[in-house]
Amino acid sequence: MSTPATLERRAVMRKLLADRGDLLVVAGLGSTTYDLAAAGDHPLNFYLWGAMGGAAMIGLGLALAQPSRRVLVATGDGEMLMGLGALATIAVQRPKNLAVVVIDNERYAETGLQETHTAQGCDLAGIAASAGFATVHTVRTEAELAGLVPMLRQAPGPLFAVIKVTPDRPPFVLPSNDGVYIKNRFREAVLGAPG
């Protein structure tokens, strides 16, 4: 049995984004989208409101299309479990500018806090390592989180980290759910105004 998580998801997200600069962030659906919005809406945030299992692949596409920019995928354990095949594809592509962080509360928060497979011992970091990620971390403490943050900005990718958080459900902070608006705002922030 693992040690119970003590990190709070919203505090974790704020620390991941401190001094973010021009970091491009893709948030998986549900709680990580709410956490990202709570940390501060930003034009370089790409929120997913659906497409469960797709965050890591969207991050990969973005990292390949923008190789000079750092890309962070922040997603949950349920969403990552849905898209495990993405880990193999990312490991094969080896984008040096991509970090995938799983905020793991061991629950499906959107549907009633049912346990995910990670609550039963499924090791997402182990799966990423087996897929071929060279840099893999599991974070349980403030000190480990403090060590991870600079790596997200500087260490060659692809990097994968699982951050164990408490299963608490903070109040929703909802960004726009207008897909066209999110896409256009993000595209303009990355590429500049059309014209």
N, C-alpha and C positions, 0 to 999 in steps of 0.2 A: 504494500500500500504506500502510495506516495505521500509526501508532506502536503498538507492543505495549502492552497494558494493564499497569499496575503496581499498581493498587488491589486490595486483597484484600476479597472480598465480605463476610465477617463483620465486618471493621473498618468497612466502609461502612455496613452495617446499624446497627451500634452508634452511629455518628455521626448517621445519619438520625433515630434515636430518642432521642438525648440530650435531656434536659429535655423529654420528649414531652408532659407535662401531660395533657390529656384528648383527645389525638389519637386518632382512630379509624383503625385500620390493617387493611387487607385484604391478605393475602399470597396470591400466586399459588401454584399447586401446586408441589410439589417443593422445589428448593433455597431459594427465597425463604421458604417456610414454615419450613424448617430454620433458616435464618438469623435469622428473626424469633424463633423459639423460643430460639435460642442467645443472642440479645440480651436475653432475659428474658421469660418467659411473663407475660401481662397479660390481664386480663378484657376490655380494649378491642382485643385482637388477634382478628381473624377469619381463621382458617386454612382454606385450601381444600385438600382432599385429592384433588380430582378436578375435573371441569368445566373441562378445559383450554380456555383462551380466554375464560373468564368473569370473571376478576378485575376487569377495568376496568369491565364492566357492573354488577357487584355494587357496586363503589365508586361508580358513578354513581347507582344507586338509593339507596344510603345517603346520598350527598351531597344528593340531592333531598329525601329524607325528613327529614334533619337539617340544614337550611340554616344553623343557628347553630354547627355543629361543623365542625372541619377534618377532612378525610378524606384519607388517604394510601393509595394502591394501590402496593404494592411487588411487582413481578412480574418474571419472566425474559423473555429475548428469545424463546425458543421459545413460551412461553405467549402473549406479545403478538402474535407472528406469526400465531398461530392465531385471534386475535380482532381483526384489524385494523379490521373494521367498527365496532368500539366507538369508535375514535378519531373517526370522522365523527359518530357519535351524540353523543358527549361535546361535541365542538366546536359542534354545533348547539344543544345544551341550555345550554352555557356556565355550568356551576355554579361559582360564585366560590370555593367552599370545597373544591375537589377538586384533588389533585396525583396524577399517575401517574408513577411512577419505574420504569424498566426496568433491572434489574441484568443487564447484557449481558456474558456470558462467551463469546459467539459459539459456544455449544455446547448440545446437548441433553444435559444432565448425567444425567438419569434413565435414559437408554437407552444410555449408553456413550460420551458425549462426542463424538458426531458433530457436525460443523459445522452451524450454522444459516445462514440466508441472510445474516445480518449479517456473518458471516465472509467473505462474497463481495461485500460492498459495499452490501447493502440498508441504507438509512439510515432507521431508525425515527423519529428526530427530524425528518427531512425529510418523512416521511409525515404525522406529527402536524401539522407546520406547514402542509402542503398541505391537510389536513383542516380547518384553521381554528383550531388552538390559537394563541393570541396569544403565549404565553410558552413557549418551547422551548429546551432546553439539551442539550448533550452534554458530559459531564464525564469528564475523563481524568486529572486531577491532584488532589492533596490541596487545593491552593489553590482550584480550581474547586468541589470538594466543600464546602469550608468556606463558600464564597459561596452555594451552593445551599441549604444547610440552613435558614437563616432564611427564605428565600423560600418553602419548603414550608409554613411556619407562617403567613406574613403576606401574601405576594403574592397579588393577586386571581387566581383560577383561571379556567378550568382551566389548570393548569401541567403540562407534560410534560418529563421529563428521562430521558436515557439515561446510565447510569453504566457505563463500560467497566471490567470487572474481569478478573483473571486467570482462566484456566480450571481452577484448582485445585479439588479436591473435598474440603472439610473434612469431618470426621466428622459423621454425622447427629446432630442434636439433635431428637428427635421430641416434639412436643406431643401432646396427646390427639387421637386420630383418631375420637372419638365425636362424630358430627355433631350429634346432639341436644344433648349436653352443651355443645359449642362454641356452638351457636346460642343456647341458653338462657342461658348465662353472659354472652355478648355482649349479648343483648337486655336482661338485667337490669342490666348495667353502663351501658348507654346510657339505658334508660327507667326504671330503678328496679325494685324488687321488685314482683311482681304483687300485687294485693290491693286 
